[in-house]
Amino acid sequence: MPFLTRPVCLPALARLWRPKHTGKIALAREMTELLAAHFPDRTLHKVGDAAYVGEHLRY
């Protein structure tokens, strides 16, 4: 944000996770791919805790 002197992190997307349907990691990758497609000229940094470690999020 141009009026701040430090970087900030804001939530950009949200998805409803339902057990026995799509997994949490798959939803995280889907949202990351949506943002990357919408902002192709930007570098995205994903941040998550240990629950989101897995092969599905590696590019």
N, CA, C and O atoms as a GROMACS GRO file, in nm:
protein
  236
    1MET      N    1   0.084  -0.116   0.000
    1MET     CA    2   0.000   0.000   0.000
    1MET      C    3   0.089   0.124   0.000
    1MET      O    4   0.180   0.134   0.082
    2PRO      N    5   0.065   0.214  -0.089
    2PRO     CA    6   0.156   0.327  -0.107
    2PRO      C    7   0.167   0.420   0.014
    2PRO      O    8   0.267   0.491   0.027
    3PHE      N    9   0.070   0.422   0.101
    3PHE     CA   10   0.075   0.514   0.214
    3PHE      C   11   0.140   0.452   0.338
    3PHE      O   12   0.150   0.519   0.441
    4LEU      N   13   0.184   0.326   0.331
    4LEU     CA   14   0.250   0.260   0.442
    4LEU      C   15   0.399   0.246   0.415
    4LEU      O   16   0.442   0.241   0.300
    5THR      N   17   0.478   0.238   0.521
    5THR     CA   18   0.623   0.222   0.506
    5THR      C   19   0.667   0.077   0.518
    5THR      O   20   0.786   0.048   0.502
    6ARG      N   21   0.573  -0.014   0.545
    6ARG     CA   22   0.610  -0.154   0.558
    6ARG      C   23   0.511  -0.241   0.480
    6ARG      O   24   0.399  -0.198   0.454
    7PRO      N   25   0.552  -0.363   0.442
    7PRO     CA   26   0.460  -0.452   0.370
    7PRO      C   27   0.348  -0.499   0.462
    7PRO      O   28   0.364  -0.507   0.584
    8VAL      N   29   0.235  -0.530   0.404
    8VAL     CA   30   0.122  -0.584   0.479
    8VAL      C   31   0.071  -0.709   0.408
    8VAL      O   32   0.099  -0.730   0.290
    9CYS      N   33  -0.002  -0.789   0.480
    9CYS     CA   34  -0.062  -0.910   0.425
    9CYS      C   35  -0.212  -0.905   0.449
    9CYS      O   36  -0.257  -0.891   0.563
   10LEU      N   37  -0.288  -0.916   0.343
   10LEU     CA   38  -0.434  -0.912   0.354
   10LEU      C   39  -0.493  -1.038   0.293
   10LEU      O   40  -0.443  -1.085   0.191
   11PRO      N   41  -0.599  -1.093   0.352
   11PRO     CA   42  -0.664  -1.208   0.290
   11PRO      C   43  -0.721  -1.168   0.154
   11PRO      O   44  -0.779  -1.060   0.140
   12ALA      N   45  -0.705  -1.253   0.055
   12ALA     CA   46  -0.752  -1.220  -0.079
   12ALA      C   47  -0.869  -1.309  -0.123
   12ALA      O   48  -0.960  -1.261  -0.190
   13LEU      N   49  -0.867  -1.435  -0.086
   13LEU     CA   50  -0.972  -1.529  -0.124
   13LEU      C   51  -1.008  -1.617  -0.004
   13LEU      O   52  -0.932  -1.628   0.092
   14ALA      N   53  -1.124  -1.678  -0.012
   14ALA     CA   54  -1.167  -1.774   0.090
   14ALA      C   55  -1.248  -1.883   0.021
   14ALA      O   56  -1.318  -1.858  -0.078
   15ARG      N   57  -1.239  -2.001   0.073
   15ARG     CA   58  -1.316  -2.114   0.023
   15ARG      C   59  -1.374  -2.189   0.142
   15ARG      O   60  -1.314  -2.193   0.250
   16LEU      N   61  -1.490  -2.248   0.122
   16LEU     CA   62  -1.551  -2.331   0.225
   16LEU      C   63  -1.496  -2.472   0.213
   16LEU      O   64  -1.511  -2.536   0.110
   17TRP      N   65  -1.433  -2.520   0.320
   17TRP     CA   66  -1.383  -2.657   0.322
   17TRP      C   67  -1.489  -2.745   0.384
   17TRP      O   68  -1.541  -2.717   0.493
   18ARG      N   69  -1.519  -2.853   0.314
   18ARG     CA   70  -1.617  -2.950   0.365
   18ARG      C   71  -1.549  -3.086   0.373
   18ARG      O   72  -1.492  -3.133   0.275
   19PRO      N   73  -1.554  -3.148   0.490
   19PRO     CA   74  -1.494  -3.282   0.501
   19PRO      C   75  -1.554  -3.378   0.397
   19PRO      O   76  -1.671  -3.365   0.360
   20LYS      N   77  -1.475  -3.470   0.353
   20LYS     CA   78  -1.514  -3.571   0.254
   20LYS      C   79  -1.536  -3.513   0.114
   20LYS      O   80  -1.593  -3.580   0.028
   21HIS      N   81  -1.491  -3.390   0.092
   21HIS     CA   82  -1.496  -3.330  -0.042
   21HIS      C   83  -1.354  -3.292  -0.079
   21HIS      O   84  -1.262  -3.371  -0.056
   22THR      N   85  -1.332  -3.179  -0.133
   22THR     CA   86  -1.199  -3.134  -0.172
   22THR      C   87  -1.112  -3.112  -0.048
   22THR      O   88  -1.160  -3.058   0.052
   23GLY      N   89  -0.987  -3.152  -0.055
   23GLY     CA   90  -0.895  -3.136   0.057
   23GLY      C   91  -0.850  -2.991   0.075
   23GLY      O   92  -0.859  -2.910  -0.017
   24LYS      N   93  -0.803  -2.960   0.194
   24LYS     CA   94  -0.759  -2.824   0.227
   24LYS      C   95  -0.641  -2.781   0.139
   24LYS      O   96  -0.635  -2.667   0.093
   25ILE      N   97  -0.548  -2.872   0.118
   25ILE     CA   98  -0.430  -2.838   0.038
   25ILE      C   99  -0.469  -2.813  -0.107
   25ILE      O  100  -0.415  -2.723  -0.170
   26ALA      N  101  -0.561  -2.891  -0.160
   26ALA     CA  102  -0.608  -2.870  -0.297
   26ALA      C  103  -0.678  -2.735  -0.310
   26ALA      O  104  -0.662  -2.666  -0.411
   27LEU      N  105  -0.756  -2.696  -0.210
   27LEU     CA  106  -0.822  -2.564  -0.213
   27LEU      C  107  -0.718  -2.452  -0.206
   27LEU      O  108  -0.732  -2.351  -0.275
   28ALA      N  109  -0.615  -2.469  -0.125
   28ALA     CA  110  -0.510  -2.367  -0.115
   28ALA      C  111  -0.439  -2.350  -0.250
   28ALA      O  112  -0.412  -2.238  -0.292
   29ARG      N  113  -0.409  -2.461  -0.315
   29ARG     CA  114  -0.344  -2.452  -0.447
   29ARG      C  115  -0.437  -2.386  -0.550
   29ARG      O  116  -0.392  -2.304  -0.630
   30GLU      N  117  -0.566  -2.421  -0.547
   30GLU     CA  118  -0.662  -2.362  -0.641
   30GLU      C  119  -0.669  -2.211  -0.624
   30GLU      O  120  -0.671  -2.137  -0.723
   31MET      N  121  -0.673  -2.164  -0.499
   31MET     CA  122  -0.679  -2.019  -0.476
   31MET      C  123  -0.550  -1.950  -0.519
   31MET      O  124  -0.554  -1.839  -0.572
   32THR      N  125  -0.436  -2.015  -0.495
   32THR     CA  126  -0.309  -1.958  -0.538
   32THR      C  127  -0.302  -1.948  -0.690
   32THR      O  128  -0.254  -1.848  -0.744
   33GLU      N  129  -0.349  -2.051  -0.759
   33GLU     CA  130  -0.349  -2.049  -0.906
   33GLU      C  131  -0.444  -1.942  -0.960
   33GLU      O  132  -0.414  -1.879  -1.062
   34LEU      N  133  -0.557  -1.921  -0.894
   34LEU     CA  134  -0.649  -1.814  -0.936
   34LEU      C  135  -0.584  -1.677  -0.924
   34LEU      O  136  -0.594  -1.594  -1.015
   35LEU      N  137  -0.518  -1.653  -0.812
   35LEU     CA  138  -0.450  -1.525  -0.794
   35LEU      C  139  -0.336  -1.507  -0.894
   35LEU      O  140  -0.318  -1.399  -0.950
   36ALA      N  141  -0.260  -1.613  -0.916
   36ALA     CA  142  -0.148  -1.605  -1.011
   36ALA      C  143  -0.198  -1.577  -1.152
   36ALA      O  144  -0.134  -1.502  -1.227
   37ALA      N  145  -0.309  -1.636  -1.190
   37ALA     CA  146  -0.365  -1.611  -1.323
   37ALA      C  147  -0.418  -1.468  -1.335
   37ALA      O  148  -0.411  -1.408  -1.442
   38HIS      N  149  -0.471  -1.416  -1.227
   38HIS     CA  150  -0.527  -1.280  -1.230
   38HIS      C  151  -0.419  -1.172  -1.228
   38HIS      O  152  -0.438  -1.063  -1.281
   39PHE      N  153  -0.305  -1.204  -1.166
   39PHE     CA  154  -0.193  -1.109  -1.156
   39PHE      C  155  -0.066  -1.171  -1.213
   39PHE      O  156   0.027  -1.199  -1.137
   40PRO      N  157  -0.058  -1.194  -1.345
   40PRO     CA  158   0.057  -1.264  -1.403
   40PRO      C  159   0.189  -1.187  -1.391
   40PRO      O  160   0.296  -1.249  -1.398
   41ASP      N  161   0.184  -1.057  -1.374
   41ASP     CA  162   0.307  -0.978  -1.366
   41ASP      C  163   0.357  -0.961  -1.223
   41ASP      O  164   0.456  -0.891  -1.200
   42ARG      N  165   0.290  -1.022  -1.127
   42ARG     CA  166   0.327  -1.008  -0.986
   42ARG      C  167   0.389  -1.139  -0.933
   42ARG      O  168   0.361  -1.247  -0.984
   43THR      N  169   0.473  -1.126  -0.831
   43THR     CA  170   0.526  -1.241  -0.761
   43THR      C  171   0.441  -1.265  -0.638
   43THR      O  172   0.420  -1.174  -0.558
   44LEU      N  173   0.392  -1.388  -0.623
   44LEU     CA  174   0.309  -1.422  -0.507
   44LEU      C  175   0.392  -1.500  -0.406
   44LEU      O  176   0.472  -1.586  -0.443
   45HIS      N  177   0.374  -1.469  -0.280
   45HIS     CA  178   0.437  -1.542  -0.171
   45HIS      C  179   0.328  -1.607  -0.089
   45HIS      O  180   0.246  -1.538  -0.028
   46LYS      N  181   0.325  -1.739  -0.087
   46LYS     CA  182   0.226  -1.812  -0.009
   46LYS      C  183   0.279  -1.830   0.133
   46LYS      O  184   0.398  -1.856   0.154
   47VAL      N  185   0.190  -1.815   0.229
   47VAL     CA  186   0.226  -1.834   0.369
   47VAL      C  187   0.125  -1.929   0.431
   47VAL      O  188   0.004  -1.910   0.415
   48GLY      N  189   0.173  -2.028   0.501
   48GLY     CA  190   0.084  -2.123   0.567
   48GLY      C  191   0.155  -2.192   0.681
   48GLY      O  192   0.277  -2.182   0.694
   49ASP      N  193   0.080  -2.262   0.763
   49ASP     CA  194   0.142  -2.334   0.873
   49ASP      C  195   0.172  -2.479   0.831
   49ASP      O  196   0.158  -2.514   0.714
   50ALA      N  197   0.210  -2.560   0.926
   50ALA     CA  198   0.252  -2.697   0.896
   50ALA      C  199   0.140  -2.782   0.837
   50ALA      O  200   0.168  -2.883   0.772
   51ALA      N  201   0.016  -2.745   0.857
   51ALA     CA  202  -0.096  -2.822   0.802
   51ALA      C  203  -0.101  -2.815   0.650
   51ALA      O  204  -0.165  -2.898   0.586
   52TYR      N  205  -0.034  -2.716   0.590
   52TYR     CA  206  -0.038  -2.698   0.446
   52TYR      C  207   0.090  -2.742   0.376
   52TYR      O  208   0.118  -2.699   0.265
   53VAL      N  209   0.167  -2.827   0.441
   53VAL     CA  210   0.288  -2.880   0.379
   53VAL      C  211   0.247  -2.999   0.294
   53VAL      O  212   0.175  -3.088   0.339
   54GLY      N  213   0.294  -3.001   0.170
   54GLY     CA  214   0.263  -3.115   0.085
   54GLY      C  215   0.306  -3.091  -0.058
   54GLY      O  216   0.334  -2.978  -0.097
   55GLU      N  217   0.311  -3.197  -0.134
   55GLU     CA  218   0.354  -3.191  -0.273
   55GLU      C  219   0.260  -3.106  -0.359
   55GLU      O  220   0.303  -3.048  -0.458
   56HIS      N  221   0.132  -3.098  -0.323
   56HIS     CA  222   0.034  -3.027  -0.404
   56HIS      C  223   0.062  -2.876  -0.414
   56HIS      O  224   0.020  -2.812  -0.509
   57LEU      N  225   0.133  -2.821  -0.317
   57LEU     CA  226   0.159  -2.677  -0.318
   57LEU      C  227   0.295  -2.641  -0.378
   57LEU      O  228   0.327  -2.523  -0.391
   58ARG      N  229   0.374  -2.740  -0.414
   58ARG     CA  230   0.504  -2.711  -0.474
   58ARG      C  231   0.489  -2.694  -0.623
   58ARG      O  232   0.415  -2.768  -0.688
   59TYR      N  233   0.558  -2.598  -0.678
   59TYR     CA  234   0.556  -2.574  -0.823
   59TYR      C  235   0.689  -2.615  -0.880
   59TYR      O  236   0.710  -2.604  -1.001
   0.00000   0.00000   0.00000
